[in-house]
Amino acid sequence: MKVVVAHNRYREAIPSGENVIVDTEIGQLRESGVQVVPFQRSSDSISSMGGAQKALLPIYPIYGLEAQKDLAAVLKAEKPDVLHLHNPYPLLSPWVIRTAHAHNVPVVQTVHNYRQVCSSGLYFRDGHNCRDCRGKALGWPAIKHKCYRGSAAQSAIMATTLAVHRPTWHSVDRYIALTDKIAAHLVDYGVKPERIVIKPNGLPDPGTPEALGEGFLYGARLSPEKGLGLLLDAWQRHPVGSLGLLRIAGDGELRPLAEQAAATRSDVVYLGPLDKAGMIAARNASAVVVATPTWEDVLPTVILEAMSSGRAVLGTAVGGIPYMVGEGPEAAGWLAAPDPAALAAVLPAARDGAAHAARQARERYLRHFHPDVLTKRLIEIYADMSR
């Protein structure tokens, strides 16, 4: 089995769970004997482009000529069984799907967000969930509200790209939906259910979990949709010290909010942005990992990391989080509505039940998110496409 993995990497300065997942999946496939040919571009390269290249940059999402030429050469030389696409924007363009089909190579795409419909990919703007572009031939609301990178011009380019490539997206041979919510999004977009399989992302097994720590850890980009404000509102409804310690890790526009909370409450510590080793240490020092986005977050990597490390999860009941945490006797933790009062009501239960839920989290990871389970499923998808 030979697979070309196509991915436009997000900027390294902004931590990307999607980059981590792509790298991890490539490693897992190679360990299983699959020949992987990476075909990747990085958004970091944009800053070093020459003037002529930068002048053409606005049309890259619609049609990246250089990427198509390079991909065609790879397909001719490697003759892969499948092309597996992740993120095509901005340097690859969805046109890579057409290029692959022109060389009789079937295409599988893992859907990490909602960008078939939404220019930002989030179904979220101005602090609330938004589906204003759903069902529209052209996403005028995205242009009006500057949904892509805060720019009306760039939003117009992305909205046009989505309109132009609607037939392209409908030609994908097999979609990998990370959760049932993504599968429903694709069906709503017009993809036939038989062309969709649900397979979540997974992470390598870090081994036997460290002894359980104490308190809660929030580690995410400090932006409004990630729910830091929601968590702090809920936390402040409890007396200082009654819930243990809340550690906050990350950086972003809400950093002043984290710093203020740490300055005014002795049970809140702001750790700043952490590297991989720092996040592991912070997670091991904690008992519960908190993921409280208010947008329809697809499959937060922070939850996968928590479960694999044997840490309980407290999450908001949005997007793919209920799918990840589960329910009943095998649940990896607790869910709450994205509301301060609802979250505040669950915090004591998470404090008191962390040890039991942590064991359940590790077991759920082994059953549903371990590489041995997911890589086998991915290879089966490839084999089905190759046939």
N, C-alpha and C positions, 0 to 999 in steps of 0.2 A: 504494500500500500504506500503510495506517494501522494502527499498533500501539500499544496501551496497555501500558506496561511498569510492572508492579506490584512494589514492593519495600519492605519494612520495613528501613530503614537501621539498621545497628549503631551503637552509640555512637561518636562521633568520637574520644573519649579513648582508645579501644582500637582500634589500627590494624586495618582489616578489608580483606582482599583481595577479599572479595565486593563491598563498596561500590565499590572501584576497578574491578572487572570490570564492574559494572552501568553505571557512569558511562562507562567506555570503550566498552562495547557500544552505548550510546545515541549517543555521538558518531560511531562508525563507521557506524551505520545511517543517521543523518542525512546524513553525507557521501555515502552511496550513494543518497540520494533518498527514503528511507523517512520518512513522517511519524510521529514518535514523540510520544506523549502520556504523559509520566511521571505515574504515580499512586503517590506515595511517602509514607510516614510515617517518622518518625525516633524511635528509642528515647530520644534526647536530650530529646524533648518531655515525657517522663513526669514529670520533676522539676518542671515548671512547671504540671502539671495541677491543676485545682481539686479540692476534697475529694470532690465527687460523682463526678467522672471517675475518681479514684483508687480509690474504693470499688468501681467497676465493673470496674476493671482485671483482676481475676482471671478474668473470663469473656471478655475480649477474644480470647484465643487460640481459644476455641470459637466465639464469634460477636461480632464487633465491629459493633454496630449503626450507629455513626456512619460507619465505613468503608464499610459496605454502602450506606448512603444516598448517600454522596458518590460511590462508584463507579457506582451506578446512574445518577446524574445525568450523570457523564462519558460513560458508554456511550450514553445517550440523545442527548446533544449531539454526540458525536464519531462515532458509528456505526463503530467500528473493525472491521478485518478479523479481528484476533486480539488476545487478551490474553496477554501473556508475563509469567508470574509467576516471581519469584525467591524471596525469603524472606518468608513471611507473618506471622512472629511478632515481637512479640506483638500488634501493633496492627491488622493487616489481617485475620488469621485465614484459614485455608483456605476459609472460606465465600465468599471472593471468587470461587472457582471456580464455586460454585453461582449466584452473582449474575451472572457472565458468561454462563453457560449459560441462565439465565432470560431473557437478552437476545439469545439465539441467537448468541453470540460464542464461537468455539472457544478453548480454553486450551492454551497451551504452557507447560511448566514446566522451567526449568533446575534440575537437582538438584545442589546444592553440598555436600550432606552426607547423613547417613543418618537424618534425622529422621522419615522415614515410620515407622520402627521404634523408634529410640533417642531417648529424651527429651533427651539432651545433644547428639545429632547426631553423636557421635564414635565410637561403638562402643568407648569407652575409659573406664575408671574405676579409681581407686585404683592407678594406675601400671601397669595392664595392659589388654590388649584384652578386651572383654567383649561378649557377644551374649546375655545372659541374658533379654532381653525379646523375642528373636526367636520368632515363632510364637505369642505369648501374646495373648489377647483384650484384656487390660489389663496394662500394664507394672508389675506389683507390684515387681519387683526395683529399678526406677528410684526408686520411692517409698521402699523400704527403705533404699537406699544414698544417697538425697538427690542424685540425679544431675543435676538441673536447678538450677543456681545454689546448690548446697549446702543446699537447703531441701526438707524433706519435703512441706510444703504446696504449694510451687510445682511440685515434681516430680509431685505428685498431679494438679494442674491440667493439666500437660503430658501426662501419661500418659492422662488422661481425654480430652483433646483428640485425641490420636492414635487412641484407640479410637472416638470419635464420628465422626471424619473418615476412617476407613478407606474407606467407600464414596465419599467425596468424592475422595480421592486416586485411587481406581480409575476415576473418571470423567474424569480429565485426558485430553485428546485426543491429545497428543503429549508425551512426555518427552524432554528433551535430557539425556543422560548424558554427563558430562564425560570419562569414561574407561570402559574395559571393565569395571573393578571396580564402578563405579556401575551400569552396565547389569545386571551379574549380581545386584547388590543388589535392583534393581527387579524382575527376574524372580523372584527368591526371594520377594519381597513379593506376587507374584501378578499383576504387570503382563505383558500379552502382549508377546512380543518385537517384534511388528510395530508396536507403538505406541512403540517406543524408537529413538532415533537417537543415535549417538555423535558428539558435536562438542565438542572442548575449548574452553576460553577462550583468548583471545589478547590481546596487548598491542600498542599502536602501535609501529611501527618507529622506534627511536631514531636510526637512521642508521648510517653506517660506524662500527664499534667503535673506541674509543680503543685506543692501544697497550697490550698486555697488561701488567698490573701484576705484583706478586709476592705469594706466600703465599695464605692462605685467608681467606674471609669467612663468618662465621655471622651471619645477620641474621634474627631471628624474635622472637616473643613468648617471654619467658624463663619458660616453664611446663614442667612435667615431660614432657608428651606431645610437646613439640617437640624433645626429645632433646639438650639442652645437656649434661646429665650424661653421657650416652652418649659424646658427642664428646670431652669433657674427659677421660674415662676412657681413651679410645683415644689421645688426644694425649699423655697422661702416660706412655704406654708407650714413647715415643721420647725420646732424649736432648734436652736443651734446645738449641734452635737447629737441629736436624737437619732439620726439615721447613720451615723458614722461619718466617714470622710468622702467627699466628692472630688475626684481628680479630673481636671479638664486639660486635654491635650489637643493642639492644633493651632492653626493660624487663619486669619481671614478678616473680613470687614467687621465682625463682631468681637474682635479681640478686646476692645475696651470694655465690653460687657463682662467678659470672663475675668479681666483684671479687676474690675470694680467689685465683682462678687467675691473674689479672693481677698480683696482689701477690707471688705465689710463683714465677712463671716469667717470664723476660725475653722469651720468644717468644710471650706472650699479651698482647693489649691489649684492654681493655674500653672501647668508644667511647660507651657509654651509649645512650639512646634518640635516634634520628636522624630528622630530617624527610626529605622526599623528596630534596632536594638533597644532604643529608648521605649518604644511602644511595647515591646515584649516585656521589658522590666516593669512598666506601669501596669500592664495587664496582669502579670504574675502577682503584683502587690495588691490586686483588687479581688473582690469576690463576684461582682456583678458588672457586666459591660452594658452601658446604656446606649441605645440607638433610637433617637426620638425625632426623626424627620417629620415634617408636616406635608411634604410632597409625596407623590406616589413612588417612593424609592423602590428600585427594581430588586436588587439583591445586594444589600450592603456588605462589602467585604469585611467590615469590622465585626459583623455577626458571625461570619464563617470563621474568622480568627478566634473569636471568643469560644465558640463551640468546640473547635479543634483543640483548644487549650484547656478545655474543661472548666469554662467559666459560664455562669448563668447569664441570661440575656433579659433585659427589660426593654421592650420596644413599643413603638406606637403601631396601632393596627392599620397600617397603610401599605399600599403597594405589595411587594413580595414578602414583607416581614412576617405576616401570619403563616405563610407557606414555609418559611425558614424555621420559625420558632416551634410550630406545630401546636397541637392541642391535646388535652387528655393526659393519660399517664406518661406519655413519652415527650411531653412538652419541654423545651429547653429553657423555659422561663415564663415571663408574664407579658401580656399585651394590655395596652390601655389606649383609649381614644386619644387623638391629638388635642387634648384639652387639659389645661393646668389642674383643674379639680380632679379629673379622672386619673391623671398621672400621679398626683399627690396621694390619692387614695391607695395606689398600688405600691408605692415606695416602701412602706413598712413591711408588707408581705415579702417583697424582694429582699429586704434586709434580713428577715427572720428565716426565709426558706432557701437562702443562697446555696447551702451545702448540698441539699437534695437536688435542686435544679441544676447545679453544676455537673453532677454525675449524669443526669438525664441529657444535658447538653452534649457531653462527650459521646454518649451512646448514640444520640441522634446524628451526630457528625459521622460516626463510624458506619451507620446504616445507610445514610442518604447522601453524604457529601464527601466521602473518602475517595481518593483518586482511583483505587482499585474498582470501585463501583462505577464512577463517572467516565473514566477513560475507556472502559469496556463498552459502555453505552455509546460513546462518541465514535469509536471504531466501527461499531455495528451500523451507525448512521452513514458513515463513509462507505462502507461496503455495500449498503443498500443503494446508494447513489451510483457507485461504480458499476453495479450490475445493470 
